[in-house]
Amino acid sequence: MASISLRNVTKTFGGNVQAVHDMSLEIAHGEIVCLLGPSGCGKTTTLRLVAGFEGPTAGELWIGDRLVSSSRTLVPPARRNLGMVFQDYAVWPHKNVLDNVGYPLKVRKMSRSRIRKRATEATALVGLEGLEKRYPEQLSGGQQQRVALARALVAEPEALLLDEPLSNLDAKLREKMRFEIMDLHQRLGLTLVYVTHDQAEAMVLSDWMVVMNRGKAVQVGTPWEIYRSPSSPFVADFIGLANFLPAQLVERNGQQGIAEIPAAGSQRVECSLASEPSGSLPVPGVLFVRPEDVELSSEGEADIEGTVTRATFLGARLDLRVDVGGAEWRAEAPPGADIAQGQAIGVKAQRAIFFEKEEQTDGETADA
């Protein structure tokens, strides 16, 4: 196992495109850390910097007590003792499973008997016993991904880097593989750095997460911290579902306050404050409410009332859109709830966070 340390790392391409900006992270032995963010946010470049495929423009990168990257130093990937799993598996179509898995050891010029022994052990570790002689075209997508995992593990790396390894799998297989990766981590105790754009994947796997945007780490924390206490509208919007309601802060008591929602007839909502207000009250901003934090009631039983514009059955829940004075509230109800489109309904924010400035969010969640 190894710790990984990024110290004020910056990566610039073409002289003026900053893919990673002043990134500092301390990843301890045996932790699983997910880099999460929209397309082009810098997460894959960060992973490539750790792997050694790119060198930093500024800053330093350490693996354990070794300086492996700086503006003057670049230890090549083969000398970092890291395993890497790519999005496209990168298995050789002309090699069978055992030969694919054993290839890193062949490069190291190990004996055939040792290669076969270690490759067989790694293949068994990922549940591919009996498939050692098959070729990639004879394997499913999930089995090919296991081949890539076994190949990354066969050389007994100090840490494992994974770049969107499950994005090519169907939803059910992707969910199964998440837990298999977790089981593998628990058995081996490896340090894992995992890049994904899938928020559910990151929340299931992570000890802690790094949410990135435009080359910067905009929030670092546990899945619970980031989901329940986002530091900005961007993070709140990227992780999970969110309501953003134009509002103004009219009362304050420490880190708590009261916000008015103009679209709801200036109804007042208790809220926590994401940051210290910069000016005197009232302070314009936006109120953030998760759909599961919206309490529903019959017409006439709540301070804020609206009309259901859409009720969509999603199996485990009913997804609701409620129009309140022209502002849309998103809420949830049990799947059997007697709620229909056009129905008048009361809504109440049980938990809300006030952000002083309504920032524009990237909103893009593509596969990079």
C-alpha positions, 0 to 999 in steps of 0.5 A: 500500500502507499499514500498519495500526495498532491501538493499544489499541482497545476497542469497547463496545456498549450500555455494557457489551458489549465486542466488542473489548478493548484490541486492539493490532496492527501490520500492515506494508505488503503483509502478509496477516493473518487474524483467526480465532476462534469466532462472537462473538469480535470479529473482524468488529467489528475489521474494521469498525473498520478499515473505518470502519463503527464507531468505537472507544470507546477507542484509536486506529487509523492507516492509514499515517501518518493517524489515522483513528479514535479516540474523537474522530475518525472518518474515513468509509469512503469517505475511507480508500481501502480495498477491502472484500469481504463474505461475501454478495458484495453485487453488484447484481442489476440491473447487469451485471459491468462496471457492478458493478465500475465503480460505486465509480468512478461514485460518484467521478464519473469519466468514463465512458471512464475507468470503462470502462477501469479496470473492464475492467482489474479484471475481467481481473485476476480472470479474468472476461474475456468475462463483462463483460455478464452479470448476477449471476443468470447467474454461479456463486458463484465468479464473483460472488465475483470480481466483488466482488473486482474491485469492491474493487480497481478504485479501487486501494485501499491495503489490502483487507479481506475478511470471510469472502469464501469461506464461501458457496462449496463446498469445492473452489471455496473451496480454488481461490479461496484460492490465487487470492487469494494470487496476486492478493496477490503481483501487487499487493502489497496489505495484506490483512486477512482475517476467517475462522472456517476454520482451514485458510483462515487457515493457507494465506493468512496471513503471521501470524494473530490468534486471538481469543476474547471480544474479545481477541487471545489469541495472535498468531503465524505459522501454524506457531507457533500450530499447534505452540506454542499459548499456551492450551488454547483455541488448541490446541483451536481450531486443528487436532485435539487430545488433552487428557489429564488429567495432573500435572507431576511433574518439571521441568528448565527448560521441559521436564518429565515428566507422569503420566497417571492414566488410563494407569496413571500412565504418564510422558510427556516434555513441554514446559511452556506456562508457568511452574508457579505452585506446587510439584510435583506440578502438576495440569493437562492434557497436549496432544497432536496426533493426528499426534504419537501413535506407534502400536505393537503390543500389548506394545511400548509403555508405554501401551496401549489399545483401538481404539474407532473406525477411520474411513477418511478417504482420506489417513489412518485416523482412530483413537479409542483408549480408554486407561483411560477417556480417549480418544486420537485418533491417525492411521495410513496409510490402508492400515494393518491396524487395526480396531475392538476391537484392542489397540494401544500409544500413545506421545506423541512431542510433548506440551505441559503446560498447568497449568490445564484451561480451558473452551473456547468450541468454537463455530465458526459463520459470524460 
